Amino acid sequence: MSLSEVIKSGNYALIDVREPMELEMDGNIEGAKNIPLGEVEDRKEEILSIEKPVILFCRSGNRSGKALEYLNSQGLQDGYNGGGWAELKANLEANQGTF
């Protein structure tokens, strides 16, 4: 599946790998779990136990790409780099009516 197909399906978990301070300053996506990049390794079991596609995102897509690369190496089967949070939020909002 492509990222857009996953979003259109409506069946996914969102993980924001930005720092909590960034969420306060820039905003967030409702329903996303905040697991900063520095905590991904310690919380990998929590992430790997999610039983639906996981979409990771950050400010620009760089940190979420690093997190996805690590999680894939740890056995994540259905992960996607959602890129920057603002673009992902717009993409999610545009697809809300397609469920």
N, C-alpha and C positions, 0 to 999 in steps of 0.2 A: 504493500500500500504506500501511496505517497502521503506527504504531510497533509495536503489538501483533502485527500480522501479520508484520512483519519479525522480531521476536523469536521468534515461533513457528516461522518458517522455519529458524532456526538459522544462517542465512547472512548474517553482518554483521561489521563491524569496530567495535570500541569505542575511542573516544578520550576520555580524561579531560583536561579543560582546566584542572584545578586545579593549584596550585603543588605541587612535590614535598613540601614541608613539610606540606601538608594531607593528603597520602596517608599520611605517617608518623603524623600525629596522629589522623586520623579513620578510616583504612582505605581499601581500594581494592577494585576488582573484578578478579578474576583474568583475565588475558588482555587487559586494556585497555592501550592504549598511552598513556603520559603525554606530552601536548604542551600545556604551559601556554598560556593564552590569549595571553600576550605573545609566544609563539613561532609562533602559527598563521600569521601572514602570511609569516614567513621559511620556514616548512615547508609552505606551501600545495601545492607540487608533490608532495610526499610524500603528502599527504592526497588530492589530486585523482587520484593514480595508483591509488588503492585501487579494485579492480574488483568491489566488492560494496557493499551499503548501509552507510553510515557513521552510527553513533549517537554523538553527542557528549553529554557530561554533565559536571557540575561539582558544587558543593555544593547549589545550589538550583535550577539551571536558567537563571539569568540569564546567566552567562558563556558557557555552551554555546549559548544563544540568540544572543548576539552573534557567537560564532565561526561558527555556522551561517549567519547573515545574511551575514557577510563571504564565507564559502566559496561560498554560493549566487551571490553577485555575481561570483565568480571562475570559475563554471562547474560547481560541484558539482551533480550531477543527482539523486543519491539519498541525501540527508542527512536526519537526524532529530535533534530535540532530545530526548534521553532524560531531561532534567530533573535532579533531584538524584540523587546516586550511591546513597544508601541506598534510595530508592524503586525506582530502576532495578535495583539488585541483588536486591531482593525480587521484582520482576517477572520478572527473568531466572530466578531460582531456581524460581519458581512455574511457569514454562513449560518447564523443562528436560525434562520427560517427554513433551513434545508433538511432538518432532521426528519 
